[in-house]
């Protein structure tokens, strides 16, 4: 056989392509690698979805917490001492006690943690002028929804009755009641009686459940946010 014929045979053999076994092995390896890649992608997507639901719940709870803190900071403004005695006595809606209460508002302060129905562990009414005159700003937990109401302060009326008809959903999936965790706890001025007018600090805890269950565990996740709000204005 001539050298040219041998060279032609080598070229044909070198371009003959892959065998069936080689194709099968390549296909199997490609399938395995692709499966692993899709599995990792799916797992990452599920983790992202789970974290997104928690992040959404956190953001909503954080906004609610910030608003409650701001309202407590404003509690008691303007104080009774900013008006003359005659004007204050004739216009009790023009000054703000720090916090409204029930029963016997405003004649006889109740005892915080004792005879007070409001302020309580799940119910708080702040008195403040936020720019539209003195208002009652109420936060009240009803089942798993924290409700909020803002109404003008009315002299010689019950603040709970006046705010009840205006409560609207403010933060949903609040699990404090189900877990016996108070939303509000109170610290009064040192040496003062445990009455609403002497509350100086309101500690806030919000336990909020995610809107959707975790895609991987199929369980709802719960986060808890804590905050502390100081009242800056005088009691009277």
N, C-alpha and C positions, 0 to 999 in steps of 0.2 A: 504494500500500500504506500502510495506516495506521501510525502510530507504534507502536501496541500490537502489531501483527503483526510489525513489524521487531524489537521488543524480545523477543518470544517466540522468534523465529528465532535471535537471538543466544544466548539461554539454552540452547536445544537444542544449538547448535553447541558451546557451552562445556562441556557435560556429555556429549559424545559418547564419552569414554574414550580409551585409548591405541590407536595404530595397531599393526599386526602388526610393522612394522619396529622400532617403539619397544620392543615386548615382547621381540623377539629380541635387540636390543642390551642391554636390561636383564638378560635371562637370561644372556647371555654375560659381562657384567661381573660379575654375582653369582657365576657359576661360577668365574671367574678369581680373584676375591677370596677365595672360600671355599677354592679349591684352595691358594692361597698360605698361608692361615691354617692349614689342615690340614697342609701341608708343614712349616711352622714348628713346629707342635705336635708332629708326629712326630719331627722332628729334635731338639727339646728333650727329648722322652721318651727317645730313643736315647742322647743325651748323659747324661741322668740315670742310665739303666741302666748305662752304661759307668763313670761315676764311682762308682756304688754298689758295683760289684764291686771297684773299686780301694780304696774306703774300707773295705770289709769285710776285704780282705786286709791293709790297713794296721793296722786295729784288732787283728786277731788277732796279727800280728807284733809290734805294740807291747806287747801283754799278755805275750807270750812273752819279749820282750826285758827287760821290767821284772822278771819273775820270775827270770830268769838273773842280773840285776844284784843283786837282793836276796839270792840264794843266795851269790853271790861275796862280798858284803858280810859275810855271816855265817860265811864259811869260817874254820875254825880255832878256833871257839868250842865248848866251853871249851878253853883251851890246856892243855898238859901241866903247865905251871908252876902251874896253879890247884890241883893235887893234890899230895899228898906223894909223894916218890919211890917209896916202897914201894907205895902205892895205885896209882900210875900204872904201875909195872912189872907189877903183878899184874892190872890192869884196863885194858888199852889201849883198850877200847871205851868208856871213860868220859871220854876226852879226844879232841879232834879235831886231826888234822893238817890244814893248810889244804886240801890236795888229795891224793887218792889217785892211785896210778900203777900201771903195769904195764910191764915185768916186775919181779920181785923185790920186790914190796911185802910188808912194810914195811922189810925189812932193808937193801936197797941202793937208794938213790934213783937213778933213771935221769936222762938228760940231756934237758931240754926242747928239742924241735926236732932231737934226735939219736936216742938209743937208746929214748926213751919211745914206746911205742905209745899210751899214755894218760898224761898229757894230750896231745892232738894237735889237729890243725886242725879235726877234726869230732867230737871226743870229749872230754868233760870230766867228771870226778868230783869233787864238792865234799864235804868232811866238815864237818858242822855239827850243832849241837843246835837244832832248830827248835821244841822244846817236848816232844818225845817221846823224848828221849835222842839220843845222837850217831847220825847217819844218813849213809849214802852217797846223795848226790843226783847222778844221772848224766844227762847230755844227750849223745845220740849220733845222728848223722845216718845214716839208712839209706835209700838211694836218694833220694827226694825228701820224706821225712818225718823231722822231728826228733822223736826219741823221748825220753821222760823216765822215770826210775825213782827211787823213794825206798824204801830198805830200811835196816833197822838195821845199824850197823857190827858186824861179827863179827871177833873177834881171830884173827889168824894164818890168814886166808882171803884169797883173791884177790878184790878188789873188782869186777873186770870180770865174773868168773864169777858172783858173787853178785847183781849187778844185771841181768845179761843176761836172766834169766827173768822179770823184772818190768817190762821196758820197755814202755811204752804210747805210742801216737801222741799227740804234743803239739802239733805245728804241721805242717800239710801244705803241699804245693807249694813246698817250700824248694829253690831252684835253685842253691845254692852249689856243690854237687858237680859239676853239669853245666857250670858256668862257672869251675871251679877257683878259687873264691873261698873262702878259709878262713872258717869261722864264728868260730873262736877263735884269737887270737894272744896271746902272753904277754910280759910285761915283769917281770924279776926285780929284787930289791933291788939297789941300786947296789953294785958290788964283790962281790956274792955269786955263788956257782956257779949255773949254769943248771939248777937242780933244782926239782922240784915244790914242796918245802917253802919255797922262796925266791921263789915267784911272788907278786908284789905287785899286779899289774894284769892284768886280762883285757880285751882289746878284742874286741868282738862285732860281727859283721856278719851280717845276715839278709837274703838275697835271696829274695823271695817273689813267686810268680806269682798273678795274679788267678784266682778260681775259674772264671769264665766268660770267653770271648773278648769283646772289645769289639764291641757290636752294629753299629757303623759300619765299623770296619776289619777285623773278624773275626779280629783278632790278640789273643793274650794279652798283658796288660800286666804288667810286672815292676817292683816297688818294692824299694829297698834301705834298710834301717834300720841305723844304726850306734850303738853304745853303748860306754861305758867303765865298768868296775867295778873298784873298789879293794878290796883285802882290808884290813880294819881290825885284825884280831886278830893276835897274835904268832905266830911260827912254832912255838914250843915252849911 
